[in-house]
């Protein structure tokens, strides 16, 4: 046990991670290595639709009984889908933690996907797609990655498309779950003020209820969830007419995967360039000094075999070229000149502070340690994270900027 983190792998293959906290609230998450990249190409959106349908009935409960199970205790139950994961998570008082953990497994292993509920729920998801399309500042990110990862599983949009969703039936959902919701592709994570032994027992009891004792997990080959086929290098400059009152723009490129040694360096570099603080270089250049945008940020998304850096801003149409010029200028500064010792020290201090504050939340911890177990097979101790960040040199930052953010690697998508 390190830093109050306890990990284990059950014989059936389910991973387990636990952190003890001083709180009356218990957080649990069941993370499953299955997202949009695991879909069949002709069933776009089935991963996200499956997530919705997990709440629409199990062998033991009706949809209303699923809702009532934790909410009547003052708790909460939720889920989300990404390109590589489906995650079910719950928040309850610590004395009800066993009920939450059991329900997560019940949903994953005994959902029935009734056709009549599917016929209703697909309309909800299609409405979600239509609302999403009405928000260009959100859908431009999916559109950019669709172009960036063209021809690869990572190009698939999480919500899918209405035409595909309309043809998915209950049998398709059951087949998708049967093929992807395997114990060896799961992690149950718990953050609560109970002992590690108690937390382990909660997980063990739930596993015994839903997974046969004789189940033999299949061995993982290579890194978890990788397809063995990296995305091709793609470069594009594209404008799409949206007739909105403002222009939305993303400048970006492919980037380091979870397993790339430069990952930590790029996290720091991205934070300097366009992190959440108002003193990021892009925010200072585009908003504070020139008042050209309301917001600008840079995000670094990581996957098991690739990644993406996306710099986003929205501006008046007449300011587009000036904004693009400033974005490229700030990137060039990072490529052309290493940070001074004082600037590097301040940047590291800021990132470490942000990470510490963000992790001071039980739900975030449960989700984070679950993902870490699926991706890395373990949870990196906080002191190791700090050590890796503190060891980054100005030269490494500059080299990563030159490599990842090279001018000839940057693509641009504009909604006009």
N, C-alpha and C positions, 0 to 999 in steps of 0.2 A: 504494500500500500504506500503510495507516494502522494504527498500533498493532498491527503484525504480522498484520493482517487483509487478505487479498487476495480480491477478488471478480471474477467473470467470467460472461458469458452465452455459451454455445456456440451455433453457428448453428441447431442443432435446437431451441433454446429452453430446454435444461436450464441451470439456474443453478448456480453454483459458488462456494463460500466456503471459505477456508483460513486457519487460524491456526497459527503455528509455536510450539512449546513445547519445553522442555528435558526430554524424557522418553523412555524406551525404548519407551513404549506409544503406539500410534497409534489414534485414534478416528475413525470415519467414520459418516455417516448419510445415508440417502436419504429425504428428506422429500417427501411427495406430497400435493398439495392435493386430498384426497378423504377425506371422513369420513362420519359418519352423516347430515349434511345433504344429501349427494349421493345418498342412497338413494331408490329408489322407495318410496312410502308402503306398498305391499303387500309389501315385502321388508325389513321391519325386521330389523336385525342383520346385513345382508349385508356391510357394510364391515368389521366386526369378524371375521366368519366368514372373509372373504377373507384378512384378515391371518393368521389361523391356517393357512389352506390354502396360503399361499405357501410354507410349509416342507414341503409334502407331495409334492414331486416337480416337477422341471423337465424340459425336453427333454434335459438332459445328466446329471441326477443323480436318484437315488432319495432318499426321505426320510432314510435312514441316511447316505447320502453327503453330503447337505446338512449334517447334524449334524456329521459327521466333518471336513468341509472346514476349519473354523477351530478346532474343539475339539481336534483332534490337534496343533494348533500352540500349544495353551495359550490360545487365544482364546475369544471369546464372541460369539454372534449372538442378537439379540432384535428385538422389534417391539412397537408399540402403536398403538392407534387412538383418535382423539379425534373431536369433532364436525366438525372441519374438516381433519383430517390423518390419513394413515397413514404411519408412520415405521418404516423398517428401519434398524437400527444395529449396528455391530460394533466389537469391541475386540480388537486383536492387537498383537504386537510390531511395531515400525516397519518391520522388514525384510519383513514379510508384509502390509503395507498394500495392495499391489496385489491380492492374493488377496481381501482383504476387500471392497474397492471393486468388483471384478469380480463377486463373489458377490451383492452387493446389487442390481446391475443384472440379473443372471441371474434372481434371484427375481422381480423386478418385471416382467420382459419375457418370460420363458419358462416360467413356472409352468404346469402342465398341469391341475391341479384334478381328479385322477382321482375318479370317482364312488365307488369303493370306499373311498377314504380320506375322502371327504366324509361318507359314511354313518357312519364311526367318529367323525370329529371333531365332528360336530354334537352328539353325546352329551356330549362333553367340554365344549362351550360351554353346553349346557343345564344340566349339573352346575354350571358356573361361575355361571350365573344363579341357580340354587337356593341355592348357598352365599351369594351376594350378598344375596339376599332374607332370609337368616337373620342378616344383619348390619345392623340398622336404622340404626346410626350412619354407615353408608356409603350405603345405598340412599336415605336421605332426601334426599341432595343431588340425585340424579337425579330423584326424585319432585318436588322443589321446582322444578327447572328445567322439568320437564314441564308443571307448572301455570303457571309464570311465562311461558313462551314458547308457550303453548297456541295451536295452529293454525299454528305456524311450524316451519320445518325444524329449528331449534335445540331444539325440545321433544323430539326423538327420543332415546331412551336408547341408549347405545353398545352394550350387550350384546344389544339387541333382545328379542324374546319367543319362547318355545318354539314356539308355533303357527306363527309365520312361518318360523322356522328349519327346521322339519320339512319344509316344502314347497320350500325352495331346492335347486336341483340344480346340477350342474356347468356347464351352459350358462348359468345365471343368473350364476354367478361370472365366467365368461369374458366375458360381455357387460358386467358391471359394470367389470371391469378394462379392457376395450377402450374403454369410454366415458370412463373417468376417469383411467387411468394414462397420461397424455399427457406427452411430454417437456417441453412448455412449462409443465406443472404440477408440475415436479420441481426439487429442488435437491440436489446432492451436496455435503456438507460434510466437511472433513477437518481434524483437529487432530493434528499430529505434528511430530517433530523432523526434518523434511526441508525442502528448499527449495520455495518456491511453484511454481517451474517443474516440479519433480519431481511435486508434488501435482497440478498441472494436467495433466501427462502421464498420470498414473494415471487420472484421470477421463476424459480424452480417449480413451485406449485402451479403457476399458470402454464408453464411448458408441459408439465405432466398432464394437464387437463386437455390439451389440444394437439400435442404432438406424440405419436406412438413411441413407446419406449424403444422399440426395435428399429426406429428410423435411422438409416445410415446416411450421413451427409456426404455429398459429392465433394471431392477435393477441388480447391480453387487452383486455377492455373494462371501464373503471372500475377500482376497486380489486380485487385478486385475490380470488377465491372469494366475492364478494358476490352475493347473489341479487337485489339491487335492491329488496327488500321487507323493511323493518324490522319487528321484532316489534311488536305492538300493546301499549299500556300495559295491564297487568293488575294488579288488586288482589284479594287473597283472604285469608281467614282460615279455615283448615281443620284439623280434627282427624281423625286416623285411628286406630282402635283396633287396637293391636298386642299388647296384653297382655304387655308386657315388664316387667322389674323396675324399669326407669327410664324416664323420659320423654325423648324426643329432640325437639329443636326447632330450627327455622331461622327467622330473621327476615331478610328481604332484599328486593331489588328489582332491576330492570334498571339497567344502568350504561353507562359509556362504552365505545365500541368501540376497536379498535386505532388508529383514525384520528381520534379525538376529541382536541382540544387539551387537554382537562382530564384526560387519561389519567394523566399523571405526578402531577398533584395528587391524584387519587384513589388512586393507589398509595401515596403518603405518608400520606394520610388513613386509609386502610385499615390501614396498618401501626401507626399511632398507636392506632387503635381496638382492633384485635384481632390484631395481627401475632404472629409466632412467639415473641417474647420474653416472659418472665414479667412484665415491667413494662408490658405493654400495658394500656390502661385497662379493658378488659373483664376481663382476667385478674385485675387488681388488685381490681376491684369484686366479681366473682362468686366467685373462688377464694381469693385471699390474704386479703382483709378479712373475707369472710363465709362461706367454706368451704361454698359451696352446690353447687359442681360440681368434678369432677375436671379437666375441661378445657373451655375455651371459646376460640373463635377466629373470626376474620373473614377470608374469602377474597374476592378480586376476580378473577373470570374474564373474559378478554377474547376477543371474537370479531370477525370482520371487519365486522359491521354492528350489533353490540350488545355487551352485557356483563352480568355479574351480580355483585352483592355479596351474600354469604350469611354471616350470623352464626350459628354453630352452638354449641349446648351440650347436654349431657345431665345430668339431675338427678333426684333423688327426686321422685315425683309431688307431694308436698306442698309442694315448693319452686318449682314452675313459675311461679306468679304473681309471686313475689318476684324470680325470675331475669328474667322478662320486664320487670318494672318497672325493674330495674337496667340492663338493656340499653337500654331506651328513654331512661332518664335519661342514660346516657353519650353516646348519640347526640345528645340535646338539648344537652348541654354543648358539643359541637363545633359545633352550629348556632348557639348563642346567644352564645358568647364566643370571640373570637379567641385563639390561643395567644400567650403572652408571647414576647418575643424570645429569651430563654434556652431556653424549652421548644421553640420552633421549631428553634433551632440544634441542640439535642440530638436532636430527632427526625430531622433531616436526617442528622446524623452516624451515627446508628444504622442508618438505611436504607442509606446508602452503604456502611457496613461490612458489613452483611448481604449486599448485592449483590456486593461484592468477594469475600467469603469463599465465597459460593455459586458464583461463576464460576471459582473456583480449582480446577477439575475438568475434565479433558479431555473426558469424555463430555458433561457439562453444556454445555460450550462448543460442541461439535459440534452438539448438538441445538438450542441457542439460535441460533447463526448460520444454521443451515438454516431455522429458522422465520422468522427475521428477513428472509432473502432472499425467502421465499415471500410474506410479508405486506407488506413495505415495498420489496422490490426492492434492498435494501442492508443493511449492518450499521452501526448507529449507533456511532461511536467512544466509548470509555469517557469521555473528557473531555467529550463533548457530553451524555452521560447525567448526569454530575456537574453540569454547568452548568445543565441543565434543572431538576434537583432543587434545587440551591442557589438558583435564581432564584424559587422558589415563595414567595409571601408569606403571612402569617397571614390576610390578607383573602381571598386566593384559596382557602385551605383552608376558611375559614368559608363562603364562597359556594358551594363545591362540596358541602359538607355540607348546606347549605340546599336546594340544587337536587336532588342525588341522594338524600339521606337524609331528605327531607321526610316528615313523619309520614304524610301521606295517600298516599305512594308505597310504604310498607312493607307487605309481605305476611308472613303467618305460617303455617307448617306445623308441626303437632305430632303426633308418634307417641306415643300413650298406652298 
